[in-house]
Amino acid sequence: MDYRPTGVCSQLIRVELDGDTIKNVEFIGGCNGNTKGISSLVKGMNVQDAISRMEGITCGYKTTSCPDQLAKALKIAAGQQN
């Protein structure tokens, strides 16, 4: 599933789930090292656990962040599979 984030530097988040487990996440744009790190950390994680850890994280003065946007993408992806 492709998700277009808002309010952050990344332009696209690609999410692939295997049931309720995160199979793969790819960020297009954004802070390269940070987004690669986030993707690596959440791989194999339960979707709801990842959402609860990342939802609401902000970046500087922004009201959102790449992790927060990933949480939104995961919510949508998980809803599409049900």
Contacts in CASP RR format, 6 or more apart in sequence:
PFRMAT RR
TARGET T0000
AUTHOR 0000-0000-0000
METHOD contacts of the structure
MODEL  1
MDYRPTGVCSQLIRVELDGDTIKNVEFIGGCNGNTKGISSLVKGMNVQDA
ISRMEGITCGYKTTSCPDQLAKALKIAAGQQN
1 14 0 8 1.000
1 15 0 8 1.000
1 16 0 8 1.000
1 17 0 8 1.000
1 73 0 8 1.000
1 76 0 8 1.000
1 77 0 8 1.000
1 80 0 8 1.000
2 12 0 8 1.000
2 13 0 8 1.000
2 14 0 8 1.000
2 15 0 8 1.000
3 12 0 8 1.000
3 13 0 8 1.000
3 14 0 8 1.000
3 15 0 8 1.000
3 69 0 8 1.000
3 72 0 8 1.000
3 73 0 8 1.000
3 76 0 8 1.000
3 77 0 8 1.000
4 11 0 8 1.000
4 12 0 8 1.000
4 13 0 8 1.000
5 11 0 8 1.000
5 12 0 8 1.000
5 13 0 8 1.000
5 64 0 8 1.000
5 66 0 8 1.000
5 69 0 8 1.000
5 72 0 8 1.000
5 73 0 8 1.000
6 64 0 8 1.000
6 69 0 8 1.000
7 62 0 8 1.000
7 64 0 8 1.000
7 69 0 8 1.000
8 30 0 8 1.000
8 59 0 8 1.000
8 62 0 8 1.000
8 64 0 8 1.000
8 65 0 8 1.000
8 66 0 8 1.000
8 69 0 8 1.000
9 29 0 8 1.000
9 30 0 8 1.000
9 31 0 8 1.000
9 66 0 8 1.000
10 27 0 8 1.000
10 28 0 8 1.000
10 29 0 8 1.000
10 30 0 8 1.000
10 35 0 8 1.000
10 66 0 8 1.000
10 69 0 8 1.000
11 28 0 8 1.000
11 29 0 8 1.000
11 30 0 8 1.000
12 27 0 8 1.000
12 28 0 8 1.000
12 29 0 8 1.000
13 25 0 8 1.000
13 26 0 8 1.000
13 27 0 8 1.000
13 28 0 8 1.000
13 66 0 8 1.000
13 69 0 8 1.000
13 70 0 8 1.000
13 73 0 8 1.000
14 24 0 8 1.000
14 25 0 8 1.000
14 26 0 8 1.000
14 27 0 8 1.000
14 28 0 8 1.000
15 22 0 8 1.000
15 24 0 8 1.000
15 25 0 8 1.000
15 70 0 8 1.000
15 73 0 8 1.000
15 74 0 8 1.000
15 77 0 8 1.000
16 22 0 8 1.000
16 23 0 8 1.000
16 24 0 8 1.000
16 25 0 8 1.000
17 23 0 8 1.000
17 47 0 8 1.000
17 74 0 8 1.000
17 77 0 8 1.000
17 78 0 8 1.000
17 81 0 8 1.000
19 47 0 8 1.000
19 81 0 8 1.000
20 46 0 8 1.000
20 47 0 8 1.000
20 48 0 8 1.000
20 78 0 8 1.000
21 44 0 8 1.000
21 45 0 8 1.000
21 46 0 8 1.000
21 47 0 8 1.000
22 42 0 8 1.000
22 43 0 8 1.000
22 44 0 8 1.000
22 45 0 8 1.000
22 46 0 8 1.000
22 47 0 8 1.000
22 50 0 8 1.000
22 74 0 8 1.000
23 43 0 8 1.000
23 44 0 8 1.000
24 39 0 8 1.000
24 43 0 8 1.000
25 38 0 8 1.000
25 39 0 8 1.000
25 42 0 8 1.000
25 43 0 8 1.000
25 70 0 8 1.000
26 39 0 8 1.000
27 35 0 8 1.000
27 36 0 8 1.000
27 38 0 8 1.000
27 39 0 8 1.000
27 66 0 8 1.000
27 70 0 8 1.000
29 35 0 8 1.000
30 66 0 8 1.000
31 66 0 8 1.000
34 66 0 8 1.000
35 66 0 8 1.000
38 54 0 8 1.000
38 66 0 8 1.000
38 67 0 8 1.000
38 70 0 8 1.000
42 50 0 8 1.000
42 70 0 8 1.000
47 74 0 8 1.000
47 77 0 8 1.000
47 78 0 8 1.000
48 78 0 8 1.000
50 70 0 8 1.000
50 71 0 8 1.000
50 74 0 8 1.000
51 71 0 8 1.000
51 74 0 8 1.000
51 75 0 8 1.000
54 67 0 8 1.000
54 68 0 8 1.000
54 70 0 8 1.000
54 71 0 8 1.000
55 68 0 8 1.000
55 71 0 8 1.000
55 72 0 8 1.000
56 64 0 8 1.000
56 65 0 8 1.000
56 68 0 8 1.000
56 71 0 8 1.000
57 65 0 8 1.000
57 67 0 8 1.000
57 68 0 8 1.000
58 64 0 8 1.000
58 65 0 8 1.000
58 68 0 8 1.000
59 65 0 8 1.000
59 66 0 8 1.000
END
